[in-house]
Amino acid sequence: MKLAIMQPYFLPYIGYFQLINVVDKFVIYDNIQFVKKGWINRNRILVNGKDEFISLPLKKDSDFLDINRRFLADTFENDRDKILRRIKESYRKAPYFEKVFPFIENVLAYKNKNLFSYVFNSVKEISGYLGMNTEFIVSSSVTIDHSLKSEQKILAITKEMNAKVYINPVGGLELYSRENFSSSGIDLKFIQSNGNSYKQFDNEFVPWLSILDVMMFNSKKEISHYLSSTYTLN
């Protein structure tokens, strides 16, 4: 069984979904500390040929709380409408706008204001829309010592899940040891997205934007090709 473990990201780039697609089970962290200016509550879209951030506004709270203890701002309904208007204005002439925008509207209309629940729901919904059937597991439901950190926590979850292969984004090459995983009977592999350029109106291509951008400019068949072939696994 192949396993991956990641934080929840808001409308993440295609490499995140390539990782989901290549494993049998995907553990998503709910009980780790929220990181400011990361990807948990924001991502980039195309606006007038350039990349710009869209962000989920959060209720003010301690920077040391776990993701599942943070909440969207009380003003979120108005903020969500602003995000949707920005998406609509930016992509209304995109080839798949008429199909994708109502879906995104529905995803962002999710009622639970808990940050983890809201972002996790969007990841699941988009995965389903793209035809993936990977099983999702919330990290706090896995029976391990959750005070463990970094590689030791990854190893504990992987062993508890009885996974034989653990796949991590290539950014973890210097963080994890193949020898340590191998001694636990686990094959450690790394995935690297090779990028997938496509026509974004008549602009110079801007890479690594939110999956939203990919969906606006590509058919489900084209995205399926990106998900299954435009990466390196070693």
Residue frames as a rotation matrix with the C-alpha (Angstrom) as fourth column:
MET 1
0.577 0.817 0.000 0.00
0.817 -0.577 0.000 0.00
0.000 0.000 -1.000 0.00
LYS 2
-0.457 -0.716 0.527 1.33
0.731 -0.640 -0.237 3.43
0.508 0.277 0.816 -0.99
LEU 3
0.468 0.572 -0.673 0.89
0.873 -0.416 0.253 6.33
-0.136 -0.706 -0.695 1.43
ALA 4
-0.409 -0.546 0.731 1.43
0.476 -0.812 -0.339 10.09
0.779 0.209 0.592 1.44
ILE 5
0.191 0.401 -0.896 1.05
0.962 -0.259 0.089 12.60
-0.197 -0.878 -0.436 4.28
MET 6
-0.588 -0.371 0.718 0.52
0.577 -0.815 0.051 16.33
0.567 0.444 0.694 3.79
GLN 7
-0.744 0.396 -0.539 -0.92
0.178 -0.660 -0.730 19.48
-0.644 -0.639 0.420 5.31
PRO 8
0.236 0.848 0.474 -4.24
0.888 0.010 -0.459 20.70
-0.394 0.530 -0.751 3.89
TYR 9
-0.823 -0.492 -0.285 -3.70
0.310 -0.808 0.501 23.43
-0.477 0.324 0.817 1.31
PHE 10
0.123 0.902 -0.414 -6.31
0.033 -0.421 -0.906 25.80
-0.992 0.098 -0.082 -0.14
LEU 11
0.940 0.325 -0.102 -6.91
-0.107 -0.002 -0.994 25.06
-0.324 0.946 0.033 -3.84
PRO 12
0.217 -0.975 0.056 -3.32
-0.138 0.026 0.990 23.74
-0.966 -0.223 -0.129 -4.15
TYR 13
-0.066 -0.364 -0.929 -1.24
-0.962 -0.223 0.156 23.45
-0.264 0.904 -0.335 -7.31
ILE 14
0.594 0.444 -0.671 -1.39
-0.695 0.704 -0.150 20.37
0.405 0.555 0.727 -9.52
GLY 15
-0.395 -0.825 -0.404 1.63
-0.428 0.554 -0.714 18.69
0.813 -0.110 -0.572 -7.86
TYR 16
-0.631 0.261 0.730 -0.44
-0.727 0.127 -0.675 18.26
-0.269 -0.957 0.110 -4.69
PHE 17
0.446 0.890 0.094 -3.07
-0.763 0.433 -0.481 16.36
-0.469 0.143 0.872 -6.65
GLN 18
0.269 -0.470 -0.841 -0.45
-0.616 0.587 -0.525 14.31
0.740 0.659 -0.132 -8.49
LEU 19
-0.787 -0.562 0.253 0.69
-0.525 0.396 -0.754 13.13
0.324 -0.726 -0.607 -5.06
ILE 20
-0.183 0.815 0.549 -2.89
-0.754 0.243 -0.611 12.25
-0.631 -0.526 0.570 -4.05
ASN 21
0.598 0.533 -0.599 -3.38
-0.801 0.377 -0.465 10.41
-0.022 0.758 0.652 -7.33
VAL 22
-0.004 -0.723 -0.691 -0.24
-0.623 0.542 -0.564 8.27
0.782 0.428 -0.453 -7.04
VAL 23
-0.898 -0.334 0.287 -1.03
-0.421 0.462 -0.780 6.80
0.128 -0.822 -0.556 -3.60
ASP 24
-0.474 0.738 -0.480 -3.69
0.475 0.674 0.566 4.48
0.742 0.040 -0.670 -2.19
LYS 25
0.516 0.595 -0.616 -4.20
0.843 -0.227 0.487 6.43
0.150 -0.771 -0.619 1.04
PHE 26
-0.249 -0.510 0.824 -3.56
0.340 -0.842 -0.418 10.07
0.907 0.176 0.383 1.80
VAL 27
0.101 0.206 -0.973 -3.17
0.994 -0.052 0.092 11.22
-0.032 -0.977 -0.210 5.41
ILE 28
0.030 -0.013 0.999 -3.98
0.345 -0.938 -0.022 14.90
0.938 0.345 -0.024 5.83
TYR 29
-0.712 -0.457 -0.534 -2.69
0.638 -0.102 -0.764 16.73
0.294 -0.884 0.364 8.91
ASP 30
0.382 0.796 0.469 -5.23
0.327 -0.591 0.737 18.43
0.864 -0.128 -0.487 11.15
ASN 31
0.962 0.015 -0.272 -3.19
0.271 -0.119 0.955 18.47
-0.018 -0.993 -0.118 14.37
ILE 32
-0.139 -0.990 -0.026 -0.08
0.989 -0.140 0.037 20.39
-0.041 -0.021 0.999 13.41
GLN 33
-0.149 0.026 -0.989 0.61
0.468 -0.879 -0.093 24.08
-0.871 -0.476 0.119 13.92
PHE 34
0.818 0.479 0.319 -0.78
0.533 -0.424 -0.732 26.59
-0.215 0.769 -0.602 11.46
VAL 35
-0.302 -0.953 0.010 1.95
0.824 -0.256 0.505 28.27
-0.479 0.161 0.863 9.39
LYS 36
0.477 0.439 -0.761 1.53
0.093 -0.886 -0.453 31.95
-0.874 0.145 -0.464 8.52
LYS 37
0.274 -0.299 -0.914 2.14
-0.839 -0.538 -0.076 32.97
-0.469 0.788 -0.398 4.90
GLY 38
-0.746 -0.406 0.529 2.08
-0.122 0.863 0.491 29.34
-0.655 0.302 -0.692 3.79
TRP 39
-0.847 0.404 -0.346 -0.41
-0.345 0.078 0.935 27.58
0.404 0.912 0.073 1.51
ILE 40
-0.823 0.543 -0.168 -2.96
0.533 0.634 -0.560 26.45
-0.198 -0.550 -0.811 4.10
ASN 41
0.077 0.922 -0.379 -5.30
0.631 -0.340 -0.698 29.39
-0.772 -0.185 -0.608 3.60
ARG 42
0.414 0.081 -0.907 -4.14
-0.478 -0.828 -0.292 30.97
-0.775 0.554 -0.304 0.34
ASN 43
0.003 -0.483 0.876 -3.05
0.715 0.614 0.335 30.30
-0.699 0.625 0.347 -3.22
ARG 44
-0.571 -0.346 -0.745 -2.29
-0.209 -0.816 0.539 32.06
-0.794 0.463 0.394 -6.48
ILE 45
0.356 0.672 0.649 -4.50
0.652 0.319 -0.688 32.64
-0.670 0.668 -0.324 -9.50
LEU 46
-0.593 -0.526 0.610 -4.00
0.805 -0.358 0.473 34.39
-0.031 0.771 0.636 -12.83
VAL 47
0.471 0.690 -0.550 -5.07
0.601 -0.707 -0.372 38.05
-0.645 -0.155 -0.748 -12.83
ASN 48
0.923 -0.054 -0.381 -4.41
-0.286 -0.759 -0.584 40.08
-0.258 0.649 -0.716 -15.99
GLY 49
0.708 -0.626 -0.326 -1.57
-0.117 0.351 -0.929 37.81
0.696 0.696 0.176 -17.01
LYS 50
-0.394 -0.858 0.330 0.17
-0.521 -0.087 -0.849 37.82
0.757 -0.506 -0.412 -13.61
ASP 51
-0.201 0.278 -0.939 -0.05
0.610 0.786 0.102 35.71
0.766 -0.553 -0.328 -10.48
GLU 52
-0.416 0.136 0.899 -1.90
-0.627 -0.759 -0.175 37.14
0.659 -0.637 0.401 -7.48
PHE 53
-0.982 -0.008 -0.187 -2.94
0.130 0.689 -0.713 35.67
0.135 -0.725 -0.675 -4.15
ILE 54
0.104 0.969 0.225 -6.45
-0.449 -0.156 0.880 34.81
0.888 -0.193 0.419 -3.02
SER 55
-0.859 -0.508 -0.073 -6.67
-0.110 0.321 -0.941 34.20
0.501 -0.800 -0.331 0.73
LEU 56
0.207 0.862 -0.462 -9.13
0.532 0.298 0.793 32.83
0.821 -0.410 -0.397 3.27
PRO 57
-0.187 -0.260 0.947 -9.35
-0.534 -0.782 -0.321 35.45
0.825 -0.566 0.007 6.05
LEU 58
-0.234 0.002 -0.972 -8.90
0.572 0.809 -0.136 34.00
0.786 -0.588 -0.190 9.53
LYS 59
0.865 0.484 0.129 -10.25
0.110 -0.435 0.894 34.91
0.489 -0.759 -0.430 12.92
LYS 60
0.075 -0.881 0.467 -7.47
-0.633 -0.404 -0.660 36.47
0.770 -0.247 -0.588 15.01
ASP 61
0.982 0.179 0.061 -5.97
-0.163 0.641 0.750 33.91
0.095 -0.747 0.658 17.38
SER 62
0.422 -0.869 0.257 -2.71
-0.412 0.068 0.909 32.51
-0.807 -0.490 -0.329 18.70
ASP 63
0.310 -0.422 -0.852 -0.10
-0.930 0.051 -0.364 31.71
0.197 0.905 -0.377 16.05
PHE 64
-0.707 -0.675 0.209 0.69
-0.707 0.678 -0.203 28.52
-0.005 -0.291 -0.957 17.98
LEU 65
0.100 0.830 0.549 -2.69
-0.613 0.485 -0.623 26.82
-0.784 -0.274 0.557 17.54
ASP 66
-0.680 -0.226 0.698 -3.05
0.290 0.791 0.539 23.70
-0.674 0.569 -0.472 15.40
ILE 67
-0.956 0.287 -0.055 -4.85
-0.151 -0.324 0.934 23.97
0.251 0.901 0.353 12.07
ASN 68
-0.379 0.870 -0.315 -7.97
0.554 0.486 0.676 22.29
0.742 0.082 -0.666 13.48
ARG 69
-0.036 0.355 -0.934 -8.26
0.944 -0.294 -0.148 25.01
-0.327 -0.887 -0.325 16.13
ARG 70
-0.866 -0.213 -0.453 -8.22
0.052 -0.938 0.342 27.94
-0.498 0.272 0.823 13.72
PHE 71
0.018 0.966 0.259 -11.38
0.754 0.157 -0.638 29.41
-0.657 0.207 -0.725 12.20
LEU 72
-0.378 -0.023 0.926 -12.39
0.803 -0.505 0.315 31.55
0.461 0.863 0.209 9.26
ALA 73
-0.999 -0.046 -0.017 -13.15
0.049 -0.899 -0.434 35.20
0.005 -0.435 0.901 10.02
ASP 74
-0.363 0.921 -0.138 -16.68
0.440 0.040 -0.897 36.21
-0.821 -0.387 -0.420 11.05
THR 75
0.087 0.339 -0.937 -16.79
-0.570 -0.754 -0.326 38.31
-0.817 0.563 0.128 7.88
PHE 76
-0.669 -0.584 0.460 -16.07
-0.006 0.623 0.782 35.32
-0.744 0.520 -0.420 5.70
GLU 77
0.164 0.780 0.603 -19.37
0.743 0.305 -0.596 35.33
-0.649 0.546 -0.529 3.79
ASN 78
0.880 0.130 -0.457 -18.57
-0.117 -0.873 -0.473 38.79
-0.461 0.469 -0.753 2.41
ASP 79
-0.045 -0.982 -0.185 -14.93
-0.700 -0.101 0.707 37.89
-0.713 0.161 -0.683 1.86
ARG 80
-0.395 -0.035 0.918 -15.93
0.364 0.912 0.191 34.72
-0.844 0.409 -0.348 0.01
ASP 81
0.669 0.705 0.236 -18.13
0.536 -0.237 -0.810 36.75
-0.515 0.669 -0.536 -2.33
LYS 82
0.628 -0.530 -0.569 -15.17
-0.605 -0.793 0.070 39.01
-0.489 0.301 -0.819 -3.06
ILE 83
-0.434 -0.791 0.431 -12.99
-0.339 0.586 0.736 35.97
-0.835 0.173 -0.522 -3.83
LEU 84
-0.067 0.498 0.865 -15.65
0.680 0.657 -0.326 34.60
-0.730 0.566 -0.382 -6.18
ARG 85
0.888 0.378 -0.263 -16.05
0.105 -0.722 -0.683 37.92
-0.449 0.579 -0.681 -7.96
ARG 86
0.194 -0.909 -0.368 -12.28
-0.760 -0.376 0.529 38.08
-0.620 0.177 -0.765 -8.43
ILE 87
-0.535 -0.327 0.779 -12.20
0.103 0.890 0.445 34.54
-0.838 0.319 -0.442 -9.83
LYS 88
0.373 0.789 0.488 -15.15
0.666 0.139 -0.733 35.29
-0.646 0.598 -0.474 -12.12
GLU 89
0.833 -0.073 -0.549 -13.59
-0.309 -0.883 -0.352 38.47
-0.459 0.463 -0.758 -13.47
SER 90
-0.100 -0.992 -0.078 -10.22
-0.728 0.019 0.685 36.80
-0.678 0.126 -0.724 -14.02
TYR 91
-0.825 -0.311 0.471 -11.47
-0.060 0.878 0.476 33.63
-0.561 0.364 -0.743 -15.71
ARG 92
0.081 0.997 -0.017 -14.86
-0.211 0.001 -0.978 34.46
-0.974 0.083 0.210 -17.28
LYS 93
0.538 0.076 -0.840 -13.38
-0.833 -0.105 -0.543 34.09
-0.129 0.992 0.007 -20.78
ALA 94
-0.585 -0.746 0.318 -11.50
-0.704 0.662 0.257 30.86
-0.402 -0.074 -0.913 -20.00
PRO 95
-0.590 0.332 -0.736 -12.63
-0.578 0.463 0.672 27.84
0.564 0.822 -0.082 -22.07
TYR 96
-0.431 0.417 -0.800 -13.98
0.485 0.855 0.185 25.81
0.761 -0.308 -0.570 -19.12
PHE 97
-0.934 0.058 0.354 -15.32
-0.286 -0.715 -0.638 28.67
0.216 -0.697 0.684 -17.01
GLU 98
-0.129 0.991 0.027 -18.98
-0.852 -0.125 0.508 27.72
0.507 0.042 0.861 -17.46
LYS 99
0.423 0.233 -0.876 -18.33
0.067 0.956 0.287 24.22
0.904 -0.179 0.388 -16.08
VAL 100
-0.336 -0.734 -0.591 -15.78
0.654 0.269 -0.707 25.03
0.678 -0.624 0.390 -13.41
PHE 101
-0.749 -0.036 0.661 -17.09
-0.284 -0.885 -0.370 28.23
0.598 -0.465 0.653 -11.84
PRO 102
0.327 0.915 0.238 -20.39
-0.675 0.049 0.737 26.75
0.662 -0.401 0.633 -10.51
PHE 103
0.519 -0.225 -0.824 -18.39
0.454 0.890 0.043 23.89
0.724 -0.397 0.565 -9.01
ILE 104
-0.596 -0.802 -0.046 -15.98
0.519 -0.340 -0.784 26.28
0.613 -0.491 0.619 -7.28
GLU 105
-0.349 0.585 0.732 -18.94
-0.610 -0.735 0.297 28.35
0.712 -0.342 0.614 -6.05
ASN 106
0.686 0.659 -0.309 -20.33
-0.259 0.618 0.742 25.22
0.680 -0.429 0.595 -4.41
VAL 107
0.130 -0.739 -0.661 -16.96
0.721 0.528 -0.448 24.29
0.680 -0.419 0.601 -2.88
LEU 108
-0.795 -0.510 0.330 -16.51
0.207 -0.738 -0.643 27.75
0.571 -0.442 0.692 -1.37
ALA 109
-0.058 0.872 0.485 -20.08
-0.604 -0.418 0.679 27.73
0.795 -0.254 0.551 -0.06
TYR 110
-0.129 -0.062 -0.990 -19.16
0.500 0.858 -0.119 25.03
0.856 -0.510 -0.080 2.47
LYS 111
0.601 0.628 0.494 -20.69
-0.030 -0.600 0.800 26.06
0.798 -0.496 -0.342 5.80
ASN 112
0.756 -0.327 -0.568 -18.17
0.655 0.350 0.670 24.81
-0.021 -0.878 0.478 8.34
LYS 113
0.847 -0.402 0.346 -15.87
-0.291 -0.898 -0.331 27.70
0.444 0.179 -0.878 9.34
ASN 114
0.640 -0.706 0.302 -13.25
-0.050 0.354 0.934 25.51
-0.767 -0.613 0.191 11.00
LEU 115
0.224 -0.607 -0.762 -10.14
-0.897 -0.434 0.082 26.09
-0.381 0.666 -0.642 8.88
PHE 116
-0.765 -0.545 0.342 -9.15
-0.397 0.818 0.415 22.44
-0.506 0.182 -0.843 8.66
SER 117
-0.185 0.780 0.597 -12.67
0.424 0.612 -0.668 21.24
-0.886 0.130 -0.444 7.83
TYR 118
0.644 0.469 -0.604 -13.13
-0.238 -0.627 -0.741 23.94
-0.727 0.622 -0.292 5.20
VAL 119
-0.004 -0.741 -0.672 -9.85
-0.968 -0.164 0.187 23.31
-0.249 0.652 -0.716 3.38
PHE 120
-0.765 -0.242 0.597 -10.08
-0.210 0.970 0.123 19.52
-0.609 -0.031 -0.793 3.71
ASN 121
0.203 0.924 0.325 -13.54
0.258 0.270 -0.928 19.58
-0.945 0.272 -0.184 2.16
SER 122
0.619 0.017 -0.785 -12.23
-0.638 -0.573 -0.515 21.54
-0.458 0.820 -0.344 -0.83
VAL 123
-0.498 -0.854 -0.147 -9.39
-0.821 0.411 0.396 19.04
-0.278 0.318 -0.906 -1.37
LYS 124
-0.595 0.345 0.726 -11.84
0.161 0.936 -0.312 16.12
-0.787 -0.069 -0.613 -1.28
GLU 125
0.474 0.867 -0.154 -14.33
0.053 -0.203 -0.978 17.84
-0.879 0.455 -0.142 -3.58
ILE 126
0.358 -0.412 -0.838 -11.72
-0.888 -0.428 -0.169 18.70
-0.290 0.804 -0.519 -6.20
SER 127
-0.726 -0.626 0.284 -10.22
-0.539 0.775 0.329 15.21
-0.427 0.086 -0.900 -6.02
GLY 128
-0.229 0.744 0.628 -13.67
0.346 0.665 -0.662 13.76
-0.910 0.066 -0.409 -6.71
TYR 129
0.637 0.454 -0.624 -14.30
-0.318 -0.583 -0.748 16.23
-0.703 0.674 -0.227 -9.54
LEU 130
0.043 -0.749 -0.661 -11.03
-0.993 -0.103 0.052 15.10
-0.108 0.654 -0.749 -11.15
GLY 131
0.617 0.383 -0.688 -11.99
-0.569 0.821 -0.053 11.43
0.544 0.424 0.724 -10.87
MET 132
-0.519 -0.843 -0.139 -9.61
-0.450 0.408 -0.794 10.31
0.727 -0.349 -0.592 -8.14
ASN 133
0.605 0.767 -0.211 -10.68
-0.252 0.436 0.864 7.70
0.755 -0.470 0.457 -5.60
THR 134
-0.488 -0.843 -0.228 -7.77
0.105 0.203 -0.974 7.85
0.867 -0.498 -0.011 -3.12
GLU 135
0.461 0.625 -0.629 -8.83
0.691 0.192 0.697 7.23
0.556 -0.756 -0.344 0.49
PHE 136
-0.087 -0.434 0.897 -8.35
-0.271 -0.856 -0.441 10.20
0.959 -0.281 -0.043 2.86
ILE 137
0.313 0.114 -0.943 -7.45
0.824 0.462 0.329 9.79
0.473 -0.880 0.051 6.53
VAL 138
0.691 -0.046 0.721 -7.31
-0.284 -0.935 0.212 12.63
0.664 -0.352 -0.660 9.08
SER 139
-0.213 -0.956 -0.202 -4.01
-0.194 0.244 -0.950 12.50
0.958 -0.163 -0.238 10.97
SER 140
-0.485 0.005 0.875 -5.46
-0.856 -0.211 -0.473 12.81
0.182 -0.977 0.106 14.49
SER 141
0.616 0.779 0.116 -7.45
-0.788 0.611 0.078 9.61
-0.010 -0.140 0.990 13.90
VAL 142
0.395 -0.579 -0.713 -4.25
-0.103 0.743 -0.661 7.56
0.913 0.335 0.234 13.51
THR 143
0.998 0.061 0.018 -3.16
-0.030 0.190 0.981 5.89
0.057 -0.980 0.191 16.76
ILE 144
0.158 -0.987 -0.039 0.40
0.665 0.135 -0.735 7.12
0.730 0.090 0.677 17.31
ASP 145
0.054 -0.257 -0.965 2.29
0.848 -0.498 0.180 9.37
-0.527 -0.828 0.192 19.71
HIS 146
0.624 0.322 0.712 1.32
0.724 -0.580 -0.373 12.73
0.293 0.748 -0.595 18.21
SER 147
0.830 -0.437 -0.346 4.07
-0.131 -0.757 0.641 14.54
-0.542 -0.487 -0.685 20.08
LEU 148
0.070 -0.817 0.572 6.57
0.721 0.438 0.537 13.02
-0.690 0.375 0.620 17.63
LYS 149
0.416 -0.015 -0.909 8.12
-0.366 -0.918 -0.153 15.40
-0.832 0.397 -0.387 15.11
SER 150
0.017 -0.515 -0.857 9.29
-0.960 -0.249 0.130 15.37
-0.281 0.821 -0.498 11.49
GLU 151
-0.374 -0.247 -0.894 10.64
-0.697 0.711 0.095 12.03
0.612 0.658 -0.438 10.21
GLN 152
-0.998 -0.030 0.051 9.76
-0.057 0.716 -0.696 10.12
-0.016 -0.698 -0.716 13.39
LYS 153
-0.302 0.953 -0.022 6.12
-0.423 -0.155 -0.893 11.16
-0.854 -0.260 0.449 13.10
ILE 154
0.101 0.272 -0.957 6.02
-0.994 0.070 -0.085 10.25
0.044 0.960 0.278 9.41
LEU 155
-0.699 -0.450 -0.556 7.53
-0.441 0.883 -0.160 6.84
0.563 0.133 -0.816 10.17
ALA 156
-0.881 0.395 0.263 5.09
-0.100 0.388 -0.916 6.23
-0.463 -0.833 -0.302 13.03
ILE 157
0.043 0.942 -0.334 2.05
-0.699 -0.211 -0.683 7.03
-0.714 0.263 0.649 10.86
THR 158
-0.028 -0.118 -0.993 3.36
-0.942 0.335 -0.013 4.99
0.334 0.935 -0.120 7.94
LYS 159
-0.904 -0.341 -0.256 3.99
-0.233 0.898 -0.373 1.94
0.357 -0.277 -0.892 10.14
GLU 160
-0.655 0.725 0.213 0.62
-0.189 0.115 -0.975 2.28
-0.732 -0.679 0.062 11.88
MET 161
0.246 0.759 -0.603 -1.07
-0.813 -0.176 -0.554 2.39
-0.527 0.627 0.574 8.46
ASN 162
0.224 -0.264 0.938 0.87
0.175 0.958 0.228 -0.73
-0.959 0.113 0.261 7.38
ALA 163
0.914 0.042 -0.404 2.12
-0.361 -0.377 -0.853 1.07
-0.188 0.925 -0.330 4.28
LYS 164
0.517 -0.754 0.406 5.00
0.679 0.650 0.342 -0.46
-0.522 0.099 0.847 2.37
VAL 165
-0.322 -0.569 0.757 5.72
0.881 -0.472 0.020 2.63
0.346 0.674 0.653 0.27
TYR 166
0.344 0.365 -0.865 5.83
0.622 -0.779 -0.081 6.23
-0.703 -0.510 -0.495 1.52
ILE 167
-0.069 -0.293 0.954 5.84
0.939 -0.343 -0.037 8.97
0.338 0.893 0.299 -1.14
ASN 168
0.239 0.030 -0.971 6.89
0.611 -0.781 0.126 12.53
-0.754 -0.624 -0.205 -0.35
PRO 169
0.997 0.029 0.074 7.26
0.074 -0.673 -0.736 15.67
0.029 0.739 -0.673 -2.47
VAL 170
0.428 -0.902 0.053 10.83
0.647 0.265 -0.715 16.10
0.631 0.340 0.697 -3.68
GLY 171
0.317 -0.267 0.910 11.27
-0.424 -0.898 -0.116 19.02
0.849 -0.349 -0.397 -1.26
GLY 172
0.832 0.072 0.551 11.72
-0.547 0.281 0.789 16.43
-0.098 -0.957 0.273 1.50
LEU 173
0.682 -0.598 -0.421 14.86
0.080 0.634 -0.769 14.90
0.727 0.491 0.480 -0.04
GLU 174
-0.349 -0.905 0.244 17.09
-0.130 -0.211 -0.969 16.44
0.928 -0.370 -0.044 2.61
LEU 175
-0.081 0.415 0.906 14.65
-0.955 -0.293 0.048 15.84
0.285 -0.862 0.420 5.46
TYR 176
0.713 0.483 0.508 14.13
-0.603 0.792 0.093 12.10
-0.357 -0.373 0.856 5.25
SER 177
-0.383 -0.923 0.034 16.57
-0.851 0.367 0.375 9.19
-0.359 0.114 -0.926 5.12
ARG 178
0.258 0.429 -0.865 15.95
-0.764 0.639 0.089 6.24
0.591 0.638 0.493 2.80
GLU 179
-0.604 -0.579 -0.548 18.00
-0.114 0.743 -0.659 4.11
0.788 -0.336 -0.515 5.21
ASN 180
-0.877 0.307 0.370 15.77
-0.416 -0.101 -0.904 4.95
-0.240 -0.946 0.216 8.18
PHE 181
0.130 0.967 -0.220 12.66
-0.965 0.072 -0.250 4.07
-0.226 0.245 0.943 6.20
SER 182
0.096 -0.165 -0.982 14.23
-0.605 0.774 -0.189 0.93
0.791 0.612 -0.025 4.77
SER 183
-0.874 -0.476 -0.096 15.17
-0.198 0.530 -0.825 -0.33
0.443 -0.702 -0.557 8.24
SER 184
-0.561 0.767 0.311 11.46
-0.496 -0.010 -0.869 -0.10
-0.663 -0.641 0.386 9.09
GLY 185
-0.555 0.299 0.777 10.51
0.567 0.819 0.090 -2.09
-0.609 0.490 -0.623 5.97
ILE 186
0.574 0.765 -0.291 9.28
0.357 -0.554 -0.752 0.99
-0.737 0.328 -0.591 4.09
ASP 187
-0.225 -0.578 0.784 10.32
0.971 -0.068 0.229 2.08
-0.078 0.813 0.577 0.60
LEU 188
0.150 0.203 -0.968 10.78
0.307 -0.940 -0.149 5.87
-0.940 -0.275 -0.204 0.55
LYS 189
-0.223 -0.166 0.961 10.11
0.975 -0.039 0.220 7.55
0.001 0.985 0.170 -2.78
PHE 190
-0.416 0.039 -0.909 10.00
0.191 -0.973 -0.129 11.18
-0.889 -0.227 0.397 -3.92
ILE 191
0.211 0.578 0.788 7.70
0.954 0.054 -0.295 12.74
-0.213 0.814 -0.540 -6.47
GLN 192
-0.573 -0.394 -0.719 8.58
0.201 -0.918 0.343 15.82
-0.795 0.052 0.605 -8.52
SER 193
0.580 0.803 0.138 6.05
0.426 -0.154 -0.891 17.56
-0.695 0.576 -0.431 -10.72
ASN 194
-0.396 -0.774 0.493 7.56
0.818 -0.054 0.573 18.34
-0.417 0.630 0.655 -14.10
GLY 195
-0.527 0.279 -0.803 5.18
-0.259 -0.952 -0.160 21.15
-0.809 0.124 0.574 -14.80
ASN 196
-0.329 0.488 0.808 2.59
0.870 0.489 0.059 21.24
-0.367 0.723 -0.586 -17.54
SER 197
-0.807 -0.002 -0.591 2.39
-0.122 -0.978 0.169 24.34
-0.579 0.208 0.789 -19.67
TYR 198
-0.224 0.806 0.547 -0.92
0.949 0.309 -0.067 25.11
-0.224 0.504 -0.834 -21.35
LYS 199
-0.540 0.051 0.840 -2.51
0.476 -0.805 0.355 28.09
0.694 0.591 0.411 -23.06
GLN 200
-0.231 0.439 -0.868 -3.55
0.838 -0.364 -0.407 30.81
-0.494 -0.821 -0.284 -20.59
PHE 201
0.756 0.494 -0.430 -5.41
0.122 -0.751 -0.648 33.19
-0.643 0.437 -0.628 -22.91
ASP 202
0.793 -0.529 0.302 -2.66
0.327 -0.049 -0.944 34.84
0.514 0.847 0.134 -24.98
ASN 203
0.778 -0.486 0.398 -0.34
-0.628 -0.588 0.509 35.46
-0.014 -0.647 -0.763 -22.05
GLU 204
-0.265 -0.893 -0.365 3.11
-0.593 0.449 -0.668 34.13
0.760 0.039 -0.648 -21.34
PHE 205
0.366 0.491 -0.790 2.56
0.196 0.790 0.581 30.96
0.910 -0.368 0.193 -19.28
VAL 206
-0.105 -0.308 0.945 2.61
-0.885 -0.404 -0.230 31.44
0.453 -0.861 -0.230 -15.50
PRO 207
-0.252 -0.049 -0.967 3.44
-0.021 0.999 -0.045 28.08
0.968 0.009 -0.252 -13.83
TRP 208
-0.723 -0.179 -0.668 2.49
0.531 0.476 -0.702 26.53
0.443 -0.861 -0.249 -10.49
LEU 209
-0.610 0.615 0.499 -0.78
-0.678 -0.732 0.073 28.37
0.410 -0.294 0.864 -9.96
SER 210
-0.373 0.597 0.711 -3.75
-0.637 0.392 -0.664 26.94
-0.675 -0.700 0.234 -8.09
ILE 211
-0.777 0.207 0.594 -5.45
0.431 0.863 0.264 23.84
-0.458 0.461 -0.760 -9.52
LEU 212
0.251 0.898 -0.361 -8.27
0.312 -0.428 -0.848 26.29
-0.916 0.101 -0.387 -10.23
ASP 213
0.034 -0.327 -0.944 -6.20
-0.751 -0.632 0.192 27.72
-0.659 0.703 -0.268 -13.08
VAL 214
-0.917 -0.387 0.099 -5.56
-0.259 0.765 0.590 24.25
-0.304 0.515 -0.801 -14.52
MET 215
-0.447 0.830 0.334 -9.28
0.632 0.557 -0.538 23.47
-0.633 -0.030 -0.774 -14.37
MET 216
0.304 0.589 -0.749 -10.26
-0.075 -0.769 -0.635 26.70
-0.950 0.249 -0.190 -16.12
PHE 217
0.086 -0.384 -0.919 -8.02
-0.914 -0.398 0.080 26.08
-0.396 0.833 -0.385 -19.11
ASN 218
-0.808 -0.463 -0.363 -8.06
-0.567 0.780 0.266 22.27
0.160 0.421 -0.893 -19.47
SER 219
0.249 0.880 -0.405 -10.62
-0.663 0.460 0.591 19.52
0.706 0.122 0.698 -19.95
LYS 220
0.620 0.021 0.785 -10.94
-0.688 0.496 0.530 16.74
-0.378 -0.868 0.322 -17.39
LYS 221
0.944 -0.286 0.163 -9.25
0.329 0.838 -0.436 14.41
-0.012 0.465 0.885 -19.89
GLU 222
0.388 -0.835 0.390 -6.29
0.011 -0.419 -0.908 16.76
0.922 0.356 -0.154 -20.23
ILE 223
0.238 -0.266 0.934 -6.02
-0.923 -0.360 0.133 17.14
0.301 -0.894 -0.332 -16.46
SER 224
0.901 0.120 0.417 -6.15
-0.260 0.918 0.298 13.36
-0.347 -0.377 0.858 -16.06
HIS 225
0.707 -0.703 0.071 -3.11
0.430 0.348 -0.833 13.18
0.561 0.620 0.549 -18.34
TYR 226
0.126 -0.665 0.737 -1.28
-0.486 -0.689 -0.538 15.76
0.865 -0.290 -0.409 -16.24
LEU 227
0.496 0.167 0.852 -2.14
-0.868 0.129 0.480 13.88
-0.029 -0.978 0.209 -13.05
SER 228
0.889 0.006 0.458 -0.92
-0.080 0.987 0.142 10.52
-0.451 -0.163 0.877 -14.29
SER 229
0.666 -0.609 0.431 2.14
0.744 0.499 -0.445 11.31
0.056 0.617 0.785 -16.37
THR 230
0.466 -0.514 0.720 3.72
0.122 -0.768 -0.628 14.74
0.876 0.381 -0.295 -15.92
TYR 231
0.714 -0.322 0.621 5.83
-0.699 -0.280 0.659 13.91
-0.038 -0.904 -0.425 -12.87
THR 232
-0.064 -0.792 -0.607 8.97
-0.406 0.577 -0.709 12.00
0.912 0.202 -0.358 -11.92
LEU 233
0.820 0.328 0.470 8.89
-0.565 0.323 0.760 9.35
0.098 -0.888 0.450 -9.19
ASN 234
0.217 -0.800 -0.559 12.11
-0.098 0.552 -0.828 7.93
0.971 0.234 0.041 -7.79
